[in-house]
Amino acid sequence: MGQPQNSTAEKSEAPSSHAAGQARRISGFDVVRGFSVVSMVLFHLCYDLVYLAGIDLAFFSGAFQDVWRCSISWAFVFVAGCMSAHSRNNLRRAGKYLAVALAIFVATTVVAVDTPINFGVIYCMGACTLVVALLERLGIAPRGRVACALLAIVFILLLGLPEGKVGLPGMYLTVPAQAYATPWLSWLGLPGPGFASGDYYPLLPYLMLYLAGRAAAERGRACGYPTWFASLTCPPLELVGRHSLLVYVLHQPVLLGITWLVSGGKI
């Protein structure tokens, strides 16, 4: 989220719990997503001030920055996977995501304030939703706690794939360099020579996290969500969560304007 690399929210259908005769929106999803969107806006504000305006924010570096970024993007992808279990038309959802991702690529390429966004988090959610739409047609979409846990483990093991390694720290396996020799597999998680993006979330490993969310939500649909989660409420965050894709699209132009003013028009 907002870090140039040579290798780095939506208004959903209303998720409802039908267990025990319920048919209401699961507000916990909106709260979590809304919180993540607010966190994203603050993260990108810090990023713009540091890397575009040259303002020193000592805390915004190293492991803190990495953990903050992951807490946002991982939540987006996991919750999007959960939403796919409640969607009436995942093919349409995928098309909406991918259209927005294309618009973001064009805009960031034309404006050229920072590294253009190739295969960013919105692309990732679109590609993952497209895969789920196919799995649904085949009747093999994952479901249940075991599937969720296994997919989460595979996600962790594949986190290093864009950097040429898979496994856990101290037990990595090196991916053959030939896999990264072509420029045509960056979308998959095998960035080719010279690839760069301001926000890089390829299909792998993030499809595994998305599918883990799908499996968890299928469990929730079948057995009911925990009461505390289903009734979790915070109206401002719920409002943001219900319109998260719109906020995602609009927030960066606003932040760039703020950064331009703070920097005295030097960006």
C-alpha positions in Angstrom: 0.0 0.0 0.0 1.8 3.1 -1.2 5.4 1.7 -1.4 7.3 1.7 -4.7 8.6 -1.8 -5.4 10.6 -3.5 -8.0 8.9 -6.8 -7.9 3.3 -2.3 -3.4 -12.8 -1.7 -0.4 -15.9 -1.5 -1.9 -19.7 -1.0 -1.3 -20.8 -4.6 -1.0 -24.0 -6.5 -1.1 -25.3 -6.6 2.4 -24.0 -9.7 4.1 -26.7 -11.4 6.2 -26.8 -14.2 8.6 -29.5 -16.8 7.7 -28.7 -19.2 10.5 -31.4 -19.3 13.2 -33.8 -17.5 10.9 -31.8 -14.3 10.8 -31.8 -12.0 7.8 -29.9 -8.9 8.6 -26.7 -7.1 7.7 -23.6 -8.3 9.6 -22.4 -4.9 10.7 -19.1 -6.3 11.9 -17.9 -6.5 8.3 -18.6 -2.8 7.7 -16.9 -1.8 10.9 -13.8 -3.7 10.2 -13.7 -2.5 6.6 -14.4 1.1 7.7 -11.6 1.0 10.2 -9.2 -0.3 7.6 -10.2 2.4 5.2 -9.5 5.1 7.8 -6.2 3.4 8.6 -5.4 3.4 4.9 -6.1 7.1 4.5 -3.8 7.9 7.5 -1.1 5.6 6.1 -1.2 7.2 2.7 -1.1 10.7 4.2 2.0 9.8 6.1 3.5 8.2 2.9 2.8 11.4 0.8 4.2 13.7 3.5 7.4 11.6 3.8 8.1 10.5 0.3 6.6 13.3 -1.8 6.8 16.4 0.5 10.1 15.3 2.2 8.8 15.8 5.7 10.5 13.7 8.4 8.1 11.4 10.3 10.5 9.3 12.3 7.9 6.7 13.2 7.0 6.0 9.6 9.7 3.6 8.6 11.0 0.1 8.9 8.9 -2.7 10.6 6.3 -0.3 11.8 5.5 0.9 8.3 5.5 -2.7 7.0 3.2 -4.0 9.7 0.8 -1.0 9.3 0.6 -1.6 5.5 -0.1 -5.3 5.9 -2.8 -4.7 8.5 -4.7 -2.6 6.0 -4.2 -4.6 2.8 -4.6 -8.0 4.4 -7.9 -6.9 6.0 -9.1 -5.6 2.6 -8.4 -8.9 0.9 -9.7 -11.1 3.6 -13.0 -9.2 4.0 -13.4 -9.1 0.2 -13.2 -12.9 0.3 -15.8 -12.9 3.0 -18.1 -10.7 0.9 -17.8 -13.0 -2.0 -19.8 -15.6 -0.1 -22.7 -13.1 0.2 -22.6 -11.7 -3.3 -25.4 -12.3 -5.8 -23.0 -11.9 -8.7 -19.3 -12.3 -8.2 -18.6 -11.9 -11.9 -20.1 -8.5 -11.8 -18.2 -7.6 -8.7 -15.0 -8.7 -10.4 -15.7 -6.6 -13.4 -16.3 -3.5 -11.2 -13.0 -4.1 -9.3 -11.0 -4.6 -12.5 -12.5 -1.5 -14.2 -11.5 0.6 -11.2 -8.0 -1.0 -11.1 -7.6 -0.1 -14.8 -8.7 3.5 -14.2 -6.2 3.8 -11.3 -3.4 2.5 -13.5 -4.2 5.0 -16.2 -4.5 7.9 -13.7 -1.3 7.1 -11.8 0.5 6.7 -15.1 -0.7 10.1 -16.6 -0.3 12.1 -13.4 3.2 10.5 -12.7 3.5 11.9 -9.2 4.8 8.6 -7.9 5.4 5.1 -9.4 2.3 4.0 -11.4 0.2 1.4 -9.8 0.4 -1.9 -11.6 -1.5 -4.8 -10.2 -2.4 -3.1 -6.9 -4.8 -4.2 -4.2 -8.0 -3.3 -6.2 -6.7 -5.4 -9.1 -6.0 -8.2 -6.6 -9.5 -8.2 -5.3 -10.9 -8.2 -8.8 -8.7 -11.1 -10.0 -9.5 -13.1 -6.8 -13.2 -12.5 -7.2 -13.0 -13.6 -10.8 -11.4 -16.9 -9.6 -14.1 -17.3 -7.0 -16.8 -16.8 -9.7 -15.2 -19.7 -11.6 -14.9 -21.9 -8.5 -18.6 -21.2 -7.8 -19.5 -22.4 -11.3 -17.5 -25.5 -10.8 -19.1 -26.0 -7.3 -15.7 -26.1 -5.5 -15.5 -22.8 -3.6 -13.8 -23.5 -0.3 -15.8 -23.6 2.9 -15.3 -24.3 6.6 -12.7 -23.8 9.3 -10.2 -26.4 8.1 -10.1 -24.9 4.6 -9.7 -21.4 6.1 -6.8 -22.5 8.2 -5.0 -24.4 5.4 -5.4 -21.5 3.0 -4.1 -19.1 5.5 -1.0 -21.3 6.0 -0.4 -21.5 2.3 -0.7 -17.7 2.1 2.0 -17.3 4.7 4.2 -19.8 2.9 3.8 -18.0 -0.4 4.4 -14.4 0.9 7.9 -14.3 -0.5 7.0 -15.5 -4.0 7.4 -12.1 -5.6 10.9 -11.9 -4.2 11.8 -15.4 -5.4 11.4 -17.5 -2.3 8.7 -19.6 -0.6 8.5 -21.0 2.9 9.2 -19.6 6.3 12.2 -17.6 7.6 15.2 -19.9 7.9 13.5 -22.5 5.7 13.0 -20.7 2.4 13.1 -22.5 -0.9 14.4 -20.5 -3.9 12.1 -20.2 -6.9 14.1 -20.7 -10.2 15.1 -17.4 -11.7 13.6 -18.5 -15.1 10.2 -18.0 -13.6 10.9 -14.3 -13.4 12.5 -13.9 -16.8 9.3 -12.9 -18.6 7.4 -9.6 -18.2 4.1 -11.4 -18.7 3.6 -13.0 -15.3 3.8 -10.0 -13.0 0.0 -10.2 -12.5 0.5 -13.7 -11.1 3.2 -13.0 -8.6 6.3 -13.5 -10.7 7.4 -9.9 -11.5 9.6 -9.7 -14.6 12.7 -7.7 -15.3 12.3 -4.0 -14.6 8.8 -4.4 -13.1 7.9 -1.6 -10.7 4.6 -0.6 -9.0 3.5 1.8 -6.3 1.2 -0.8 -4.9 1.8 -4.5 -5.7 -0.7 -7.2 -4.8 -0.5 -10.1 -7.4 -2.8 -13.0 -7.5 -0.4 -15.1 -5.6 -0.1 -15.2 -2.6 -3.2 -13.1 -2.0 -5.6 -15.4 -3.6 -5.0 -17.8 -0.7 -5.9 -15.0 1.8 -9.1 -14.1 -0.2 -10.1 -17.8 -0.3 -9.5 -18.1 3.4 -12.0 -15.3 3.9 -14.4 -17.0 1.6 -14.1 -20.3 3.5 -14.6 -18.5 6.9 -17.7 -16.7 5.6 -19.2 -19.9 4.3 -18.9 -21.2 7.8 -20.6 -18.1 9.1 -23.4 -18.4 6.7 -24.0 -22.1 7.6 -23.6 -21.8 11.4 -24.2 -18.2 12.1 -21.7 -15.4 12.9 -20.7 -14.8 16.6 -23.3 -12.5 18.2 -20.6 -9.9 19.2 -19.5 -9.6 15.6 -22.9 -9.6 14.0 -24.0 -6.8 16.3 -20.8 -4.8 16.4 -21.6 -1.2 15.6 -20.0 2.1 15.0 -22.1 4.2 12.6 -19.2 6.4 11.2 -17.1 3.4 10.4 -20.1 1.5 9.0 -20.8 4.4 6.7 -17.2 4.4 5.5 -17.1 0.6 5.2 -20.2 0.6 3.0 -18.6 3.0 0.6 -15.0 1.9 0.9 -14.3 1.6 -2.9 -15.5 5.2 -3.4 -13.3 6.4 -0.6 -10.4 4.4 -2.0 -10.7 6.1 -5.4 -11.2 9.6 -4.0 -8.8 9.8 -1.0 -5.5 10.0 -2.8 -6.3 13.1 -4.9 -7.5 14.8 -1.7 -4.3 13.8 0.1 -2.1 14.9 -2.8 -3.8 18.3 -2.6 -3.1 18.5 1.2 0.5 17.4 0.6 0.9 20.0 -2.2 -0.2 22.7 0.2 2.0 21.5 3.1 5.0 21.3 0.8 4.5 24.7 -0.6 3.6 23.4 -4.1 6.9 21.4 -4.4 5.6 18.0 -5.3 
